[in-house]
Amino acid sequence: MENIISLCDLSINKNGTVTEIKCKPKLKNRMSDLGLYEGAEVCPVMKSPFDDPRAYKVNDTLIALRNSDAKQIKVKPGD
């Protein structure tokens, strides 16, 4: 069985592949515009002092996501 976790549970500087985005269509479209879509490689690179939001690197772009949004994104951690 594959190890699928929420994006917010992915460790800093560990790559993952997006497997599913479970959110409202408007937010899903916005994430897609930022390069975050199923099959995209993502890597958490920074977290704020209170751990929310976190910064993620997606296709050479740095984006910030709240943990509530990142929980709706499922990823398969890289090796």
C-alpha positions as CSV (number, residue, x, y, z in Angstrom):
1,M,0.0,0.0,0.0
2,E,1.3,3.5,-0.9
3,N,2.1,5.9,1.9
4,I,-0.2,8.9,1.1
5,I,-0.1,11.9,3.5
6,S,-1.4,15.4,3.7
7,L,0.9,18.1,2.3
8,C,1.0,19.8,5.7
9,D,2.5,16.5,7.2
10,L,5.4,16.4,4.6
11,S,8.7,17.2,6.3
12,I,10.7,20.3,5.5
13,N,13.0,19.8,2.5
14,K,11.4,16.4,1.6
15,N,9.9,16.1,-1.9
16,G,6.5,14.7,-2.6
17,T,4.2,14.1,-5.6
18,V,0.6,15.5,-5.4
19,T,-1.8,12.6,-5.8
20,E,-5.1,14.4,-5.0
21,I,-6.5,17.8,-4.3
22,K,-9.8,17.8,-2.3
23,C,-11.0,21.4,-2.1
24,K,-13.6,23.6,-3.7
25,P,-13.3,24.1,-7.5
26,K,-12.4,27.8,-7.2
27,L,-9.5,27.1,-4.8
28,K,-8.4,24.0,-6.9
29,N,-8.2,26.2,-10.0
30,R,-6.2,28.8,-8.1
31,M,-3.7,26.1,-7.0
32,S,-3.5,24.8,-10.5
33,D,-2.6,28.4,-11.7
34,L,0.2,28.4,-9.2
35,G,1.5,25.0,-10.5
36,L,0.0,22.8,-7.8
37,Y,-1.9,20.0,-9.5
38,E,-2.1,16.2,-9.5
39,G,1.3,14.8,-10.5
40,A,3.3,18.0,-9.6
41,E,6.4,17.8,-7.4
42,V,6.2,19.8,-4.2
43,C,8.7,20.5,-1.4
44,P,8.0,22.3,1.9
45,V,10.9,24.7,2.4
46,M,9.9,27.0,5.3
47,K,7.4,27.3,8.1
48,S,6.4,30.4,10.0
49,P,7.2,30.7,13.7
50,F,3.8,29.3,14.6
51,D,3.9,26.6,11.8
52,D,1.1,28.3,9.8
53,P,1.4,29.2,6.9
54,R,4.2,27.2,5.3
55,A,6.1,27.9,2.2
56,Y,6.3,25.3,-0.6
57,K,8.5,25.1,-3.7
58,V,6.5,24.1,-6.8
59,N,8.2,24.3,-10.2
60,D,10.8,26.9,-9.1
61,T,8.1,29.0,-7.6
62,L,7.7,29.6,-3.9
63,I,4.1,29.7,-2.6
64,A,2.6,30.0,0.9
65,L,-0.4,27.9,1.9
66,R,-2.3,27.8,5.2
67,N,-2.3,24.4,6.9
68,S,-6.1,24.2,6.5
69,D,-5.6,24.3,2.7
70,A,-2.5,22.0,2.7
71,K,-4.5,19.4,4.7
72,Q,-6.8,19.0,1.6
73,I,-3.8,18.1,-0.6
74,K,-2.6,14.5,-0.6
75,V,1.0,13.7,-1.5
76,K,3.1,10.6,-1.9
77,P,6.4,11.3,-0.2
78,G,9.6,10.8,-2.3
79,D,12.3,8.3,-1.4
